[in-house]
């Protein structure tokens, strides 16, 4: 069962991280160069259909794997052992992602313009960096944690 959960987690991470890399490295520079915010909003609309379910699957499978590693919710953020440290750091990054995404969804995307594009770019770059960081930190489980 753990292997199936891990595969779902990795597949969802591929969608989440890959989508943000495409947005950050392909659509964002083009949007800035051409001064066309519609490139970002169009991508966001299409990506959300698979990106949000991928994020939900990441959260669910992450919780399941934490329990598989004998790290129940009562020990999260205790930094008591190497695997728990990985889980806690990933949870802090997840919370950061959710806060940034919520801020962008409520305050930036509805009013996205050339004037607010730098703030949106900051969010895109930061969420992409966090996503890549979560991917890298997750690999530490394989070697026993941090």
C-alpha positions in Angstrom: 0.0 0.0 0.0 2.8 2.4 0.8 4.2 2.0 -2.7 0.9 3.0 -4.3 0.6 6.0 -2.0 4.2 7.0 -2.9 3.5 6.7 -6.6 0.4 8.8 -6.4 2.4 11.4 -4.3 5.2 11.5 -6.9 2.9 11.7 -9.8 1.0 14.6 -8.2 4.3 16.3 -7.4 5.2 16.0 -11.0 2.1 17.8 -12.0 2.4 20.4 -9.3 6.1 21.2 -9.6 6.1 20.8 -13.4 3.1 23.1 -13.9 4.7 25.8 -11.8 8.0 25.4 -13.6 6.3 25.8 -17.0 4.4 28.9 -15.6 7.6 30.4 -14.1 10.1 29.7 -16.9 7.8 29.8 -20.0 4.7 31.9 -19.5 5.9 34.5 -17.0 8.9 35.8 -19.1 6.7 35.9 -22.2 4.0 37.7 -20.3 6.5 40.3 -19.1 8.1 40.7 -22.5 4.9 41.0 -24.4 3.1 42.9 -21.6 0.2 40.5 -21.8 -1.2 39.3 -18.5 -3.7 37.2 -20.3 -0.9 34.6 -20.9 -0.8 34.0 -17.2 -4.5 34.1 -16.5 -5.2 31.7 -19.4 -2.5 29.3 -18.2 -3.9 29.5 -14.6 -7.4 28.7 -15.8 -6.2 25.6 -17.7 -3.7 24.5 -15.1 -6.1 24.8 -12.1 -8.1 21.9 -13.4 -5.2 19.5 -12.8 -3.1 21.5 -10.4 -5.6 21.8 -7.6 -6.5 18.1 -7.6 -2.8 17.3 -7.7 -2.2 19.5 -4.6 -5.0 17.8 -2.8 -3.6 14.4 -3.6 -0.2 15.6 -2.4 -1.7 16.6 0.9 -3.7 13.4 1.4 -0.8 11.1 0.4 1.6 13.1 2.4 -0.5 12.6 5.5 -0.9 8.9 4.8 2.9 8.5 4.3 3.5 10.4 7.6 1.4 7.9 9.4 3.2 5.0 7.5 6.4 6.4 9.0 4.8 6.4 12.4 4.6 10.2 12.5 1.0 11.0 13.7 -0.4 14.5 13.7 0.4 14.8 17.5 4.1 14.8 16.7 4.1 17.2 13.8 6.2 20.3 14.4 8.1 18.6 17.3 11.2 18.1 15.2 11.8 15.0 17.3 13.5 12.8 14.7 14.9 13.0 11.2 11.7 11.9 9.3 9.5 14.1 11.4 11.8 17.1 10.5 11.2 16.4 6.8 7.4 16.3 7.4 7.4 19.5 9.5 9.5 21.4 7.0 7.3 20.3 4.1 4.2 21.2 6.1 5.6 24.7 6.8 6.3 25.1 3.1 2.8 23.8 2.3 1.2 26.4 4.6 3.4 29.1 2.9 2.1 27.9 -0.5 -1.5 28.0 0.6 -1.1 31.5 2.0 0.6 32.8 -1.1 -1.9 31.1 -3.4 -4.9 32.4 -1.5 -3.4 35.9 -1.5 -2.8 35.7 -5.3 -6.3 34.3 -6.0 -8.1 36.9 -3.9 -6.1 40.1 -4.3 -3.9 39.8 -7.4 -5.4 37.6 -10.1 -8.8 39.3 -10.2 -7.1 42.7 -10.8 -4.1 41.5 -12.7 -2.6 44.2 -15.0 0.8 45.3 -16.2 1.0 47.4 -13.1 0.4 44.4 -10.7 2.4 41.9 -12.9 5.6 42.3 -10.8 3.7 41.3 -7.6 2.2 38.3 -9.5 5.7 37.4 -10.8 7.0 37.5 -7.2 4.2 35.1 -6.2 4.9 32.8 -9.1 8.6 32.7 -8.5 8.2 32.1 -4.8 5.6 29.3 -5.2 7.8 27.6 -7.8 10.8 27.9 -5.5 8.8 26.4 -2.6 7.5 23.6 -4.8 11.0 22.7 -5.9 12.2 22.9 -2.3 9.5 20.5 -1.2 10.5 18.1 -3.9 14.1 18.2 -2.8 13.3 18.0 0.9 11.1 15.0 0.2 14.0 13.1 -1.2 15.6 13.1 2.2 13.1 10.6 3.5 14.9 8.0 1.3 18.1 8.5 3.3 16.4 8.7 6.7 15.5 12.4 6.9 17.4 15.5 7.8 
